[in-house]
Amino acid sequence: MADQVVDPPDPQGRLTTTTTPTGSQKASLLERLSRLNWGEPPNEVFHYTDWLGLKGIVETGSIWATERTFLNDRSERDHALNIVQRFLRELGEGDENHTFVPTLVVGNYLQGKLFVTSFSEAQDSLGMWRGYGPVGGGFAIGRELRCSSKAILGKVTYSNSLNATTAAELRTRWSEIDHSIPGEAISQVAEWTTELLCFTLLLKHPAFVEEREWRLVVRDPIDGSLVGKLREAGNGRSPKLYVELRPEPIATKIIGLNTCRRLPISSIHIGPTESPAESSVLVEWLLRSHGYDLGEIQIRESEVPYRTT
């Protein structure tokens, strides 16, 4: 019987499905986990940010993916790594081929460059406005969720442990590694651990379940071809390292002497603010000046009451 798997994105950046005959090239670990756990993303998701973030995203025609060590909460990273280390200990019981894997995982975790950008299914969430948009200055960019061929798409799991389906899939993939050929085994184990590390970025503490988050995770190639940039984080926080992810192909429009790159934005929500009308004018001006058709983008004011204290 054939398996349904998630293919890499098509040239337009959309996720597609295809039927892969049994015995053909295996889907990646994360593709198989995606098929088992996440399903299709919703039609519209929302990226919460402040004015500087919105302005930068529209001006560059790109989504910003932050390097994982610059994510806001260190406890989030520790939580995911603890879950994986616990699973690795259980996996390694009585398996002599497994002895070096925890060291490899931790080493890759500390050294590997992984970039993350986040979206939420919640379109006007008080918790999200508080967490990701400054008081009186937050915005949520609504768009269809697409990813480039370099990105991994997944829904965040809020748990203190791996679910049974994921754990079983990880064990199956581990058992498929041919340890009789040392060189090949090392390569397969390295790929297995790298994909496992990407998966850690899709694990969060149950306390954050209301975020209803989807993430795009990008691995920096071995040649380091992703060019990182620094940007100010705002609110007095340290600068962050990030990369720009652009849709494929990039929609462009000539405005004056400039070629404007455009994202597939479907709506922009203005967070709770004392002056929503002024914010609407700013958003309309920003979009129009970068080639967006305002007839195709809904600009909405939050229904969450604004509080000054």
N, C-alpha and C positions, 0 to 999 in steps of 0.2 A: 504494500500500500504506500502511496506517495505521501510525503510530508509537506505541510504548508509552512513556509519559512518567510521571514522578512528579508527582502533583498536590500542591498545598498541603495541609497536614494537614486532616483532617475535624474537626468540632466536638469530638470526643473526643480530639483530639490525635494520632491515628494517621496514619501515612503510608498513602496509598491510591494505586492505579494506575488509570488509565483509558485508553481508546483515543481519540486525538485525530486526526481526519481530516487528511490532508495539505492544507495551505493555510489551516488555521485559525490562531488566535492561537498564536504560538510559545511554547514553554516557555522559562523563564528559562535563562540560561547555566548556573547552578549545578544546576538541575533536569536539564538535559541531561547535564552532567558526572556527576551522581549516577547517572543511568540507565546511563551507559557504564562507570563506574569502581567504584561502591560496592555496588550491589545492596541487598538488604534487610538491616537490622541484625539481630543475633542476638536471640533471645527474651529474654535477660537480659544486662544490662551492669552495670558496677560503678563507683560514684563513690567514690574513696578520699579520706578526710579524717581529721581528728583529732576529739577529743571535742567541742570547741567548735563545729566545723563540723557534726557530726552533730546536736548539740543545737539549733543555730540552724535547720538545715534542717527538722527535725521540728517545732519550735515555730512556724515561719512557714508551714509547708506549701508551701515553695517550694525550687527549686534556685537556687543562687547562681551567676550568670555574672559573671566578673571582666573588667574593662576590659582590653583586650589589652596596654596599656603597663605593666600591673601583673603580667603573667605572670612566672613565676619566672626564666626564662632569656632575657636579652636576645639572646644568640647565636641563639636559635630564631627570633626576628623577623628578624634580619639575614640568616640563612640563607635564609628564604623570600623576602625582598625581593630578594636577590641573584639567585635563580633567575628570578624574574619579570622583573627588569631585563634579564637576559641574553636571555630570550625576546623582550622588547620590542625589543631592538636587532636581533635577527634578523628579527623581523616588519617592522621599519621600513626595512629595506634596499631602496632604490629606490621607496619609497612616500611621496610628498609629503604625503599626508593624515595621516601618522603622526607628523610632526615634533614636535608638542606633547604627544603622549601620555605619554612617560616623565615629563615635568615634572608633568603632571596626576596620574599615578599616585603619584608620590612625595609631591606636595602632599596628596592625599587620604589617603595612608598616614599622614602625620604629623599630620593634623588630624581625620580621621574617627574617630568613636566606635564601636568594635566590642567586643561583650562575648562572652565564651567560657566554656563549661562543658564539662568533660571526663569521659568514661567510658572504661572499659576492658573488653575481652572477657575479660581474665584475672581469675579470681575469687579466687585466693589466691596472688598473685605476690610473691616475695621482693623483686624489684626495685621493685615498686610500693609495698610496705610501707616500704622504705628511702627512696624518693623522696617519698612523699606522706603517710606516717603516721609520727608521732614514735615513737621507740623505746618500746615498751610501751604505746602509746596510740593505735593506728590503728584505723580502721573502714572497711569497704567496704559501701556501700549498694547492694544489688542491686535492679534494677527493669527493667521493660519500657521500652525507649527510645521516648519520645514527644516531640513538640515542638509548640509553639504556632504559630499562624499567623505570628507575628513572627520565628520562628527558622528557621535553615537547618541541616539535618542532613547531616553528611558523615563519611566514614571518613578518618582521617589517612593520607597517603601518605609513606612514609619513603624519600627519594631526594635526590640531588644535582641533579636536573633534572626537568623536566616529562616525563611519559611521552608516547609518540607519539600516543596516542588523545586525550589532553587537549590537546596542542599543536595537533593537527589541528582539534579542535572550536573552540578559541579563534580559529584563523585563519579558520574558516568563519564564525563569528559576526562577526568583523571585516569580512569581505568583504561581509556582508549589510547593513552600515550604508550608508545612502544619503548620500554626501558631497556630492551636488549641491544639497542644501537645507541651507545653513549652520546655521541655528538648530536644525533637527531633528537634524542630524548631531552637533552639540555635545551635545545631550541624550542621544542614543544612545551616544555615546562615553563620556559621564560615567557612564551606567548600566553600560556594559561594563567600565569601569575599576573601578567600585565592586564589582561582582560578582567581578572578578578579585582585588581586595584581600581579599574574604571568603575566596576560595580560598586565599590565602597562609596563612591560619590553619589550613589542612588540610595543610600541608607541613612536615615535620620531617626532621632529619638521620637517616640510616640507623642511627646509634648507638642511637636510641631505639625501634627496631623491636619490642622485646619488650613495649612498653607496650600494643600492639594497641588503639590509641585511636580512639574516635569523639568527635566534637565537635558541640555546638550553638553556632552563631554567630548573634548578634543584632545587627542594625544599628540604631543610634539614629536615629529619624526626623528629618527636617529641622527639625521644630518642637521637637526636643529633649525629647519627651514622656516618654522613659524617665527616671525619677528615680533617680539614682545615690545610693548610700549608702556609708559608710566602715565597715570592720570591721577589728578587730585580726587580724593574720596569724598570730600565735603564733611561738614559737621566736625571739623577739627581732627579727623582721622588721618592716618598715614597714607601716602600715595599707594596705588595698587598697580600690579603688573597685569596686563591684559593683552589679548590679541583681538583683531577685528575679523568677524565672520561675515562674508557677503553671500547673498543668494546667488545661485547658478541657474540660468544666466542672470546677470545684473540688469535690471530695468533702468534705462537711462532716458534723460530728456535734456535738451539743450535749453538753458536759461541764460540769456545774454551771451557771454563768452564762456560760460561754465557748463560742463557736462555733469548733471546731477544724478547720482545713484539713488535708486528708490527701493525701499523695502515693501513687502506686501502687507502694509498696515491696513487694518479694517476698521479700527476705532481707537480713540484715545479718551481715557477717562481722566477727568480732573478730580484730584482728591479733595477731601474736606478743606475748605479755605474761606477766608473772610471775604474774598473778592473773586468769585468764580467767573464773573463776566470779563474781568480783566485777563484772567488766565486763558479764557476761551479766545480772546482777541490775539494773545501772544501765540497760542498754538496754531490758530488759523494762519497767521503771518508766517510762522516758521515753515509750515507745510507748503503753503503756496509759493514761498520763495525758493523752495527746493523741488518744484515740479510736480507736487502732488495735486490730484483732482479732489477738491473738497467735497464734491458730489459723491465720491466713492468711500469717504471716511466719515464715520459718525463721531462727533465730538460730544461727549456726555459729561454732565456734572454729577459728582457723587451724591448719593442719597443719604450718606452718613452725616449726621449733624456735626457742624464745626464747633469745636470747643477751644477757648483761648487759655484754659487752665487745665 
